[in-house]
Amino acid sequence: MKKILIIAACAFCFNISAHAQVKDEVKKGAQEVKEGAQKAGDKTAEVAAKGAAHVTDQVYEGKEGPKGQTIYIDNNSKYYYIDDKGHKNYIAKGSLIDKK
């Protein structure tokens, strides 16, 4: 009888640890999907913002942003560039870098 109880207890412990491992793998997979969706959303926003800027605003040909970004001039004569997440980042004219 003792052997049966010991075997049952060992099987129960093994089952709990296996279940925990499966949960960890599911969480990891869900996190990877979430990160992939975030990257895709950021890229979509960036492309959409750049497309809209090309249509509505002027491109400043002789200068570039801090990391080589294209500089746009809006209707109020303000200079900005589009970052990796699709946000407009306004920049002072003195901070612009000459294109190489």
C-alpha positions as CSV (number, residue, x, y, z in Angstrom):
1,M,0.0,0.0,0.0
2,K,2.9,2.3,0.8
3,K,4.5,1.7,-2.6
4,I,1.2,2.6,-4.3
5,L,1.0,5.9,-2.4
6,I,4.6,6.8,-3.1
7,I,4.2,6.1,-6.8
8,A,0.9,8.1,-6.9
9,A,2.7,11.0,-5.1
10,C,5.6,10.9,-7.5
11,A,3.2,10.8,-10.5
12,F,1.3,13.8,-9.1
13,C,4.5,15.9,-8.6
14,F,5.6,15.1,-12.2
15,N,2.3,16.0,-13.6
16,I,2.4,19.4,-11.8
17,S,5.9,20.2,-13.1
18,A,5.0,19.2,-16.6
19,H,1.9,21.4,-16.5
20,A,3.9,24.4,-15.3
21,Q,6.4,23.9,-18.2
22,V,3.6,23.9,-20.7
23,K,2.2,27.1,-19.2
24,D,5.6,28.8,-19.5
25,E,5.9,27.8,-23.2
26,V,2.4,29.1,-23.9
27,K,3.3,32.4,-22.2
28,K,6.6,32.7,-24.1
29,G,4.7,32.0,-27.4
30,A,2.1,34.6,-26.6
31,Q,4.8,37.2,-25.8
32,E,6.6,36.5,-29.1
33,V,3.3,37.0,-31.0
34,K,2.7,40.3,-29.1
35,E,6.2,41.6,-29.9
36,G,5.8,40.7,-33.6
37,A,2.5,42.4,-33.8
38,Q,4.0,45.5,-32.1
39,K,6.8,45.6,-34.6
40,A,4.4,45.2,-37.5
41,G,2.2,48.0,-36.2
42,D,5.2,50.4,-35.7
43,K,6.4,49.7,-39.3
44,T,2.9,50.3,-40.7
45,A,2.6,53.6,-38.8
46,E,6.1,54.7,-40.0
47,V,5.3,53.9,-43.7
48,A,1.9,55.6,-43.5
49,A,3.4,58.7,-41.8
50,K,6.2,59.0,-44.4
51,G,3.7,58.6,-47.2
52,A,1.5,61.3,-45.9
53,A,4.5,63.6,-45.3
54,H,5.7,63.1,-48.9
55,V,2.2,64.1,-50.2
56,T,1.4,67.1,-47.9
57,D,4.8,68.5,-46.9
58,Q,8.0,69.6,-48.7
59,V,11.2,67.5,-48.4
60,Y,14.3,69.4,-47.3
61,E,16.9,68.1,-49.8
62,G,20.2,69.4,-48.4
63,K,19.9,68.3,-44.8
64,E,19.1,65.1,-42.8
65,G,18.1,64.2,-39.3
66,P,20.3,62.9,-36.5
67,K,20.3,59.3,-37.8
68,G,20.1,60.1,-41.5
69,Q,16.3,60.6,-41.6
70,T,14.6,62.6,-44.3
71,I,13.7,66.1,-43.2
72,Y,10.2,67.5,-44.0
73,I,9.0,71.1,-43.8
74,D,5.3,71.5,-42.8
75,N,2.9,74.4,-43.6
76,N,4.2,76.4,-40.7
77,S,7.8,76.2,-41.9
78,K,8.7,73.8,-39.1
79,Y,11.3,71.1,-39.7
80,Y,10.6,67.5,-38.6
81,Y,11.5,63.9,-39.3
82,I,9.6,60.6,-38.9
83,D,11.0,58.1,-36.3
84,D,10.7,54.3,-36.4
85,K,7.3,54.4,-34.7
86,G,5.8,56.8,-37.1
87,H,5.9,59.9,-34.8
88,K,6.8,63.4,-36.1
89,N,9.8,64.7,-34.2
90,Y,10.3,68.5,-34.7
91,I,13.8,69.7,-34.8
92,A,15.5,73.1,-34.9
93,K,17.0,74.2,-38.2
94,G,20.4,74.6,-36.5
95,S,20.4,70.9,-35.4
96,L,20.1,69.6,-39.0
97,I,23.1,67.8,-40.5
98,D,24.4,68.3,-44.1
99,K,23.8,65.3,-46.3
100,K,26.9,63.4,-47.2
